[in-house]
Amino acid sequence: MDTIELARYLLGKTLVHDLPAGRLSGRIVETEAYPPGDAAGRAFRGKTPGNQSLFLGRGYCHIYFTYGSSFMVNVTAEKPGIGAGVLLRALEPLEGIDTMKRLRKTASGRDIARGPGRLAQAMRIIDMRYDGVDLCTAGPLWLGAAVRPMGPIGSSRRIGLTREIDRKRRFFERGSVYVSGPRSLSA
């Protein structure tokens, strides 16, 4: 499975964060693929101290801070030594919804985790502690199975980029109210 296949595969799966106060979880409804050689990807210029977790192999967490305000959550996508990832862009909240609303300071269930920065904040991923964590093994942050079948999958160009913007590497569940970005890209 390559990076683009993984981006589609992750749709419908569950992101889980087990905290002392309870569990936060959400169904993944939107992803973006950043395969090897992608000029918009964080691994494009090679391994650095800030992106080394992208090179661990498939299924690890890569966290980074961007725009001076938001953490982003990625799932690493290729064999060890090859940097690539899938950005988790949006979740449908499942467990710990009241906690997520409080963390996000919102009453709107739709906007809890709609967008990658909101997703990290709602899931209480507020620092780098999970960078490099294996998401496929037991731990406080992990990926779980789908809780129900996935609806039709759509694809579009990626959002918020200046490089390689026209490639269809953004995937989402069609019709989900939790998907981020302009409606014109999510039809």
N, C-alpha and C positions, 0 to 999 in steps of 0.2 A: 504494500500500500504506500503510495507516495503522498506528498503534502496535500495536494488538491483532493485526493480521495479521502484522506483523513479529515479534511475540513467538512466534507459532506457526511462522513461517518459519525462525526461528533454530534451532529444535529439530532436532537431528541434524547441524548445522553444527559446524565445528571451531574452537576458540579456540587460537591458536598463539602462544607466546612463545619467540623465538629468543634465546638467551643465549650468551655466549662459551664456556661450558662444555657447551652442548648445547641441544637443543630440548625444550620442555615443550609438550604439547598434550593437549586433551581434547575429547570430543564433548559438545555441549550437550544436556542431557537435561531441563532445567527452567528456565523463565523466568517473569517477572512483568511485565505491561504497566502503564505509568503514562502514559496518554494526556493530551492537552491538557485542562485544566480539572479534572483529578483532584485532589481535596483532599489525597490521600495522596502526591502526586508532589512531587518536589524543585523543579519549575518552577512550582508552583501560584501562588506569590506574585510571580512575575516573575523577571527576570534579576538575579542577584547575582554578586559576585566568586566565590562558591563553586559556582555552578551554570551559569556562562556557557557551558560546553561543551555543555550540553543544547540550546542554541539554534543550534548550528552547521549543522544539517542532518542528514540521515539517514546513519548509518554511522560516526559518530565515537565515540570512547571517552569516557565520563564516569566519573571516579573520584571517590569521596568517602569520608571517614572517618566512622565512626559508632560509637555505643556506647562511645567512648573506647578501642576496641581493634581494630576491623576496618575494612579497606578494602572497598569494594563496587565492582563493575565493571558498567557499564551500556553499552548501545549506543543512541546517539541515534536518534530515530525519525521525525521530521517534517521539513518544509521549513525552510530557514534562517529564523531569527527566531521559530519556534514551538518552545517547550520541551516535550519529551516524551522518554521513554526506556523501555528494556526492561532490567530487572535480570537479570543472569545468575545463577541460583540454584544450579545444580549441573552438574557435568561427570562424564562417564565418562572416567577417565584413559586416554590412549593412548600417549604417548611421554614418556620421562623419569620414569617411575613411581618408580624408586628415589630420584631427586632430590626428587620431590614428597613421598614418605614422610618423607624427612629434613627437608624444610622444615616439614612439618606435625607432625613428631615422633610419627608413628603407624606401626604395622605393618599396620593394616587398610586394604586396598585400597578397600573400600567407603566408608570415611570420609574419604578423601583430599580430595575436593572436593565433598562433600555438604553444601550450605549456602553462601550467598554469601560469608561471611567466610572459610570454609575454602577456597573456590574461589580467592579472591584470594591467599591465603597459599600454596597449593599451586602456583599459577602464577607465584609470586614477583612479585606486584604489591603492593609493600610501601610505596609512597609515591605521590606525585601525578605522577610524571614522564610517565605516559601519558595524563593528562587532556587531551583535545582532539586526540589522535592519530587520524588517518584509518585505520580498521580495514580498509578496502577497498583499500588500496594496500600496496606492499612496505614493510616496516619491521620492527622487532623484535617488535611485537605486532600480530596481524592475524587476520582471520576467513577460514577456508578452507571448502572444499566438504564435503559429507557424505561420510564414509568408507563408509557402508552405508545402505540404506534405513531410514527412520524407522518405528518400530512404531506402534501405535495411540496417539493423543494424547488425554490426559485434561485436564480443566480443573477448577479449584476456586476457592474464595475465596483471597485472598492471605493470607500468613502474617506474624504479628508486627506488625500494624497496629492503629491505633485509629480511623482514618477510612476510610470507604468499604470496610469489611472484607468485606461480603457480595457484592461484585461478583466475578464469575468472570473474573479477569484473570491467574490463575496457570495456566501450561500445562506439561505434563510428558509424558514417554514412559511410558505405562502399563507396569507390570511391571519397570521399571528399578530395580535395587537401589541405584542412585546418587542417586535422587531424595531430596530433603530433606523434613522436616516429618513430621507424624503420618501413619501408614499410612491412617487413616480419610479423609484428604484426598487420597490418592494411589491410590485403588482404581480 
